[in-house]
Amino acid sequence: MNDNALNLSVEIAGLRLKNPVMTASGTFGYGEEYAEFFDLSRLGALVVKGLSLRPKRGNPTPRIAETASGMLNAIGLQNIGVEEFIGKKLPLLRSFDTVIIANFFGDTFEEFIDTAEALDRAEGVHALELNISCPNKQQGWVSFGSDPGLMRELLGAIRAVVKKPLIVKLSPNTADIKQAAVLAQECGADALSLINTLTGMAIDIRRRVPLLANNTGGLSGPAIKPVAVRMVWEASNVVSIPVIGMGGIMNSSDALEFLIAGARAIAVGTANFVNPLSTVQIIEGLERFMSEEGIGDIQDIIGSLRTYNNARSC
C-alpha cells in the first residue's frame, strides 16, 4: 500500500492530531530539549512537563532509580511555574505544527483553578491535561484522584473556568478505574489519559535504605504495560469520550496494543529517556504495520480487540 494513502489522523476532544502519537507529561520537558533531535511537528501532540502556579523545586535526590523493566521516580513535579512557561517556553512551541497540551496541577483547589485559568488564556496552548494524582494538602494529603467526592468537586470547579478541551489524567492507584473514568466524564472531561505511574519502592540491600530519598516513587516503563492496557480497555468500554493510553510504550507494537484495546491516541513516556527518537520511530512503525496489513485508516485499528466470550476473572 502507498504510504501516502495512509490516514493516521485522529480526533481528541475536538482537536485533530495528524497521528495518534503524543509525548507523556514529565518525560519530554518543555519540548525544546528534544527539538535538536527531530522536527517536533512530526508529533501528533506534545504534552509538556506538569505546571504549577508557582515554580516548584521538587524532591531531594536521589529521585530516580532503575528497576527491572522500568524505573522509579520521585521528581516531585519540579517545574518553572506557569508564568515563566507562558513567557519563555511557549513562544518556541508555537513555531511547531503540532497540538500543544499543558499538563497542570496544584496543592490546593485555589492553585488548581488559578493555574487552569492562566493556561486557558495562553495563546498556543490547545488543550489542558489535569493531573489529579496530586495530594490535597487541605485534606490531609488525600489524593484528588482517589477520593470520588474530592474529584467531583475539583473537576466541577475547573470545568467552570476552562473553555479549552480538558483532558483528565487518571491515577491507576484506585480501586476501580471504570468508576473514576465515568466520574470524570460526568464532570465534564473531554478526554481521559491513563495510566499515571504506579506507586512502588526499591531498597538498597547493603545500606538497608530506600533507593529514593522520598522512600517511594512512581513506577513506569514496560513493567506496567499489562496493567495499563487492561485499564485502558476497561475505561474505553464505559465512556464515550476519547481515551489516551500510556504506560510502558517502547515501540510501535506496544502502541498498537493500546490502540486495539480502545485508546484513540497513545503517549510515550519512559522510552524518551532511553531513545530521544522513540516517538518518531513509533510513528514510522505504525505506518509500516498499516502498509503491511493493508490498512488504510488508523480508525480500523482503534478498538478492534476481539475478546473471548468465555473468559472468567481470576
N, C-alpha and C positions, 0 to 999 in steps of 0.2 A: 504494500500500500504506500502511496506517495505521502511522505511526512507532511507535506504542505496541506494535505487534505484532512489532517488530524485536528480535531477540536478538543482542546484541553481546558477550555474556559468553564468556569463555574460561577455561580452567584451565591454570595454570602451576605445576608441582611441587606439586600438591595444593591450591593456593590459587585461589579463584575470583575473577577480575577482572571487574568489571561491563562493561568494554570492553577491547580489546587495546592501548590507548594508554598508554604509560609515558613517564617522563622519563629521559633518559640521564644517568648519573652525571657530575658535573663541570660540568653545564650548567644546573642548577636549584638550586644552592646547597643549603641545608638545608630548602627548601620555603617558609620564611617570606618570602623575598624576592619570591615570586610570589603570595602569598596575597592581596595587595591588588588584584590584577588579576582574579582569578576564584576561585570556590569549588574548592579542591583536591580536594574529594570527588568531583568530576566525573571525575577521572583513574582509569584502571584500576589504576595503581600509580605510586608516587612513589619514585624511586631517588635517594638523597641523595649529596652530594659524597663522594668517597673518603675513608675514615677510616684513620688510623694509630694506633698505640699511644700515641704522644706527639704534641703539636702540631708542625706542620711549616710552616716559613716559605715554602718553595717557592724557585723560581729567581729570580735577579736580573732586573730589567727592562732592555730591552723583552722581553716574553714572549708577545705576541700580534701577529700580522701578517696583514693581509688578503691573500688570493691570488685568482687567477681562479677563480670559482665555489667559493670556500671560505675557510678560514682555517687558519693555522698557530698552534699554541700550545705553549708550554713552561712552563706554570704551575708544574710541579714538584710537583704533588699537595699544594699548600698546604691545610691544614685545621686545625681546632681540637683534634683529638685525640679519641679515643673517650670518655674520661671526661667531658669538657665537653659533648660531643654528647648523651650519655645524660642528663646532669643539666640542661642548659639548652635544648636544641633538641628533644629527643624529646617532652617534655610537650605542646608545641603540636601536633606531628604526630599525637599520639594522638587529638586532637579531630576529626580528619577521617575521613570514612568511605571510606577507600581503603587499599590494601595498601602498607605501608612496607617498602622494601628498602634495606638498608645495604650500600653498596659498601665494601670494605676492602682493605688491602694492608700490606706490611711490607718492610723491607730485609733481614731475616733470617728463618729458619724460626721462631725463637722469637717474633719480633714478629708474624708472621702468626698463629700459634697463640694468643697471648695476646689479640690484638685479636678474633679469631674467638670465643673463649670469652666475652669481655665482651659482645659483641653478641648471642651466643646466649642469654645470661641476661637481656638487656634486654627488659622488658615494652613491647610496642608495636612492636617490630621483628618483622616477619612472615617475612622471608627474608634471606639474606645473599648478596651478589654478590662473588665473589672476583676481584680484578684480578691476573692472572698476567703482565701485561706489564711488571712491575717488574724492575729488575736486581737480582741477588743479590750483595750485597757480599761474601758469604763465598766466592763462586766467581768472583771477578774480574769482577763486573758482568755476568755472563751472565744473560740474561733467563730467568725461570722458565718462561715460555710458549714459548720457542724450543728448550729442551732437554728432550726426552721423559723422560729419567731424572730430572731435577730436578722436572719437572711431576708425574710419578707419585709421587715421594717427598713433595712438598708436599701434593698433594691427599689422599694417604692419611693424612697427619698431621692435616690439617684435618678431614677426614671423621670421624676418630676422636673429635673433641671437639665437633662441631657436630650438634645434633639437629634444628634448623630446616632448611627447604629450602635447599639450597646451589646457587646459580647460578654457573657459571664463565664469566667474560668472556674470550673468546679474542682473541689478537692476530692481525692479518692479516699481520704480518711473519714469516711462516713458510713453509716450502717446500710444505707440504701441509696445508690446513685440515681436510681429511677425517680425516687421521691424528690431528690434535690433538683433533678432536671425538669420535672413537671412544675415544681415550685418556681424555678427561675423563669420558665416560660409564662406562667400565670402572672408573674410580677413585672412582665414587660421586656424580658430579654429578647433580643432579635436573633441571637445565635448563642451557642454554647461551645466552650473549649474544654476538653478533658482528654487526659487527666493531668493534674499537677503532680508534684512528686509525692512519693510515699514516705512516711516518717520511718527513719532507720537509724542504726547505731553500729559503730565498729570500734573495736578495742585493741590497743597496743598490749599484747600479752606479756611483754618483757617489763614494761613500766606499769602495767595494770591501770591504765587510764584510757579514756576515750580518745580516738584519733582526732576528734573535733573539739575545739575549745568550748563549743556550745553543747557538748555531750551528744546531742542527737542532730540529725540533719535530714535533708530531703534526698531520697534515693531516686536516681534517674538512670537512663541507659537501657540496654537490651534486657536487663533483668526484670524490668517492669512491663515489658511489651505485652505479654499474655494477659496481664491484669487490665492494661489499658484497652486492648482490643475488646475484651469482654465488656468493659464498662461503656465503651463507645457503642457497641452493638445493643446493649440494654437501653441506653439513653435514646439512641436514634429510633428505637421501636416504640417509645412512649411520648415523643414530642414531634411537633410538625415543623419546628424551626431547625435551621442547619446546625449540624454538629461538626466541630473541627477536632480531629483526632490527633493525639500526640502521646508520646511515651515510648522511648526506645527505638525510634525510627532511624535506622542507619543507612538504608539503601532503598531502592525502588520496590523491591519485593516486600519490605516492611510496610512501605507506604500503601501498596496495593491491598494488603490485609485490612488496613483501616478503611480504605475506600469501599472495599467489598462488604465490610461489616456495616457500612452505612454512613461513614463520615463523608461530607461533601468537600472537605479540604483537609490537609494534614499540616502539622507544624514540626519542624526539625529542631531538636534541641542539643543534646549532648554530642551528637555527631559533629556539630560545628567546631567543637574543641579539638576533635581528632583530625578532621579534614575540613578546612575552610571552604572547599568546593563541593561539599556534600549536597547542598541544596540543588545546585546546577546539575550534578550527576544524577540526582533523583529525578529531576525533570526529564533529562535525556533518557533515563531508564524507563520512565513511563511511556515516552514516545516509542521506544523500541518495542516494548511489550505490546502496545496497541497495534503497531505495524505488523508484528509477528502474528498476532492473534486476529488480524483483520478487523479490528475495532476502530471505527472512525470517530466516535464520540465518547468522551470520558464518562458521560452520563450513563452509558450502557454498563459501566463497571460499578458505579456507585450503588450500594445497597443490593448488589446482585447475589448475596450469600444465600445458599440453599441449605437449610438446616435439616437435621434428621428428626422426623416426627416422633420417633420412639425414644428420644433422649430423656434421661432421668437425672435429677440432681443427685449430688454425692450423698 
